[in-house]
Amino acid sequence: MSHRRAVLVMIGVTLMWSIAGVVSRFIEQAKGFELTFWRSAFTVPALLVLLVASRGWGPLWRSVREGGRALWISGICWCVMFTAFMMALSLTTVANVLITLAVAPLFTALASRLVLGHRLAPRTWVAILTAGAGIAWMYGREVSGADPRHLAGTLVALGVPVAAAVNWTLLQHINRARAVGAAPPGDMLPAVLIGAVMSALLTLPLSLPFSATPTDLGWLALLGTVQLAIPCLLAVTVSKVLSAPEVSLLALLEVVFGVAWAWLGAGEAPSGAVIGGGALVLGAMAMNEGLALRERSTLSQRRS
């Protein structure tokens, strides 16, 4: 895959990821845990079909059986991300959830610093402080007592970037160990499947009795297949071509697309605090990742 095609594919991935908010607003009866259960439940067969088609049943089962502790920790992280995201959408606005997710690369940088000892550049510290100010601006109104559901939704949504930071730090550690021969080769992609299964099993008893209509099931099947299974696999594919800063920068488009879909498709206009605070968060992320990409490009040119 060429670099240009990988960029276009990643933009398509963010478009698919971004539909969750607006689609969830079309759900008629299903709420809370039931939303999460059905989306995860529909993700499982979609992932099985795609993974078996690309790898074969034998290699896939062998990867799950021999994946070890790291694979299952990664699976737990995916479970938290799948579950917390849909629960947050049922509690607060799409804009609140998506802007909260935008801090995931910063949480990852902090986790890498604390766990792996990666040194953070001054620009990253500036980005962390700026994004923190944006989050405080966004949620100051909720904390002051406007609507406790928005605050609860925000706290639940924070589980997604925290789990993503743990997951990414774990993968960095594994890749570093494998590079020096300290860890056996393995396939971490089945962790996505494990996470979907865990999420479905965890939320099943909390979803009963079911209230989803046939229309609800159709929308949730769309989310499980188009918004989760397919883009997750595509993102792994393009990560072999694009650098981590490029992927992180392009992933911010999910926030822009998601807020736009909810505004245009469901009439969910973001508040002034969300627009202002969100601009700070996105600006901080774009600055940090853009400068990182520029530094790597300059270093590569010097070496060549």
N, C-alpha and C positions, 0 to 999 in steps of 0.2 A: 504494500500500500504506500503510495506517495505521501509526502508531507501535506500537500494541498488537499488530497482526498481525505486524509486523516482528520484535518481541521474541519472539513465539511461534515464528516461523519460525527465528530464530537458536537458540532452545532446541532445536528439532528438528534443526538442523544439528549442534549439539554432541552430540546423541544418536547421530546417524549416524557422526560422527567417532569416537565413543568405543567403537564395537564392535570396532575392529581388534584390540585386545589379547586379548579373550576368544575371538574367532573364530580367531585365530592359534593358540590352544591346542588347537583341535579338528583341526588339520592332522595327517594321519597320517604322511606320508613326506617331503614337501617341506621343505627346510631352507634357511636362509641366503639366498644369492643367488637360488635358485630361487623362494623366496617373493616376493622383490622383483620378479623378472622377471614372474611370472604376474599379480601384482596390477597392475603398471604396464601389462602387455600388455592386460589386460581393461579398464583405464581408457581406453585409446586409442579403441576403437570406441564406447564409451559417450559419451565427450566429443564425438566426431565427430557422432554422431547428434543429441545435444543442441544442439551449436553450429550445425550445418547447419540443424536445424529452426527455430532462433531467428533465424539471420542469413542463411542461404542459403549455398550453396557458393562462389559468386563473391566476396561480401564477406569470407568467412572466409579464402579463399586470398589475397585482396588484402591482408588484415591481416597475414598471415604473411609475404608477399613484401615488403611495404613497411614492416614493423614496425621495422626498423633494429636497431642494436646493443642498445638498451635492452630490446627484446622478447626477444632471445636471452640477454642476461644474466639477465633474469627467468626465462627457461626453464631456465637452468642452476641457478638457485636452487631452482626447483620440483623439478628432477631430484635435487638433493642431499637435499631434504626427503623425497621419495618413497623414495629408496634408503636413507638413513640410518635412517629410522623403522623399516622392516621388519627391517633388519639388527640394530638394537638390540633389537627384540623377540625375536629369536632368540638373543640373548646374555644378557639379564637379565630381570628381572620387569617386568610391565606397569606396576606402581606406580612403579618407578624411572624408566622411560621417560617416563611421563606427567608426573611431577613435574618432570623435567628440561625438558620442553617448556614448562612454565608460566613459565619465565624469559624467554620470547621477547619479551614487551613491554618488559622491562627492557633486554634487549640492543638492542632497537630504539631505546629512548630514548638509550642510550649512543652508538649509531651515528649517530643524528640530531644529537647534540651534537658528535661528532667531525667528521662529514662536512658537515652542513648548518648547523652553528653554532647549533642550537636550544639555548636555555638550559634547564637542568634545574632544576626547583623543588626546594627542600629536602626535601619529602616524597618525591620520587623518589630522592634520594640515600639517605634513610633506608630506603626500600623495597629499594634495591639492596644495602645492607649487611645488612639483615635476611634477604633471600633468600639472600645469600651464606653467612650463618651456617647457614641451613636446609640448603643443599646440602652444606656441610661436615659437618654433623651426619649427614645421610643416608648419605653415602658414606665416612665415617670408617672404618667396619667393613670396607668393601671394600678401601680403601687399605691397611689394616693387614694384609691378606692372607687374609681369610676365603675369598674365591673370586675369582680374577683375571678370570673371565668377567664378573662383575657390573661390575667396574671398566671392562673393555673395552666392555661394553654402554653404560655411562654416557658414556664418551668418544665413542662413535659417535653416541649420542642427542644430544649437544651440537651435532652438525652441523646438526640441524634448527632450533633457535632461532637459531644463527648465520646460516644461510642465510635464514631468515625475516626477520631483522633487516636483512640486506643488501637483500633483495627489497622490504621495506616502505620502507626509506630511499630506494631507487631510485624507487619509485612516488611518494613524497612529492616528490622532486626533479622528476620529470616533471610532476606536477600543478601544482607551483609555477611551472615554466617555461611551461606551457600557459596558466596564468591571466594571465600578462603578455604572452602572444603570442610567447614565445621558443622554443616548440616546437610542431610541427604536431600536430593532433588525431590520435588513434589508439586502437586497441583492444588493451589489454594482456591480455585474457582468453585469447587463443590461446596465451599463454606457458604456461598450465597444460597444454595439449595438447603443446606442444613438450617440456616437462619430462617428461611421461609417456613420450613416444617415446624421449627420450634415456635415461631410466632403463631402459626395456626393452632398448634396444640395448646399453647398457653392461653389463648383468647377464646378457645372453643367453649369451655364450661362457663365463661363469663358472658358469652353471647346468647345463651339460651334463655328463654325461648326465642327462636328466630322470628324476625318481623320483616325481613327483606322481601320486597315485591319482585316479580320477574324482571321488571325494568331495572330495579336496583342491582340484581344479579348480573344483568347485561353490562351495566356500567362498571361494576366491580371486576368482572371478567376482563373488560377492556384495560382496567388499571393493572391487574395482575400480569397480563401478557404484554401490553404495549408500553406501560409506564414503568414496569419493573424488570421483567425477565429479559426482554430484548435489549433495552438500553444498557443494562448491567453487563451483559456479555459483549456488546459493542464497545463499551468504555474500556473493558479489559483489553480488547483487541487494539484500539488506537493508542493505549498506553505504551505499547511496544514501539510506536513510531514517534509520538509526541513526548516531550520532556514533562516532568512533573509540574513545573511552573506554567507551562502552556495549558496543560489539562486543568489546573486549578483556575487559571484566568478564564478559560472558556466555560468552565462549570458555573461561573457567576452569572452567565446568561440565563440559567434556570430561574434565578430570582427575578430578573427583568421580565422574562417571558411569563412566568407564573403569575406575577402581580398584574400584568397586562391582561392575561386570559380571564382572571377573576374579575377585573374591572369591566372588561368589555362583554364577557360572557355571562356573568352572574350579577353585575351591577354592584360589586363589592369595592367601592372606592376607598383607597387608603387614606387615613387621616393625615393631617399636616405633620404630626409628630413622627408617623411612620415614614413619610416621604423625606423629612429632614434627617431623622436618625438613620434611615436606610441609605441615604446618599452618603453619609459619613462612613458607614460600614462598607458599602460597595467601593467608595473612593479609596478607603484605606487598603482594602483587599487588592484592588486594581493597581494601586501604586506599588505595593509590596511585591506582588507577583510580576508586574511589568518590569520593575527594576531588577528582580532576580533573573528574569529571562534575558535582559540586556547584559547583565554581568556575565552570565554563562556564554552568551554569544560572543562577547568581547574576548573572554578567556579562550574560547575555542579558536577564534581567529588568530590570536597571538601564538597559540601552540602550532597552528598550521603554517 
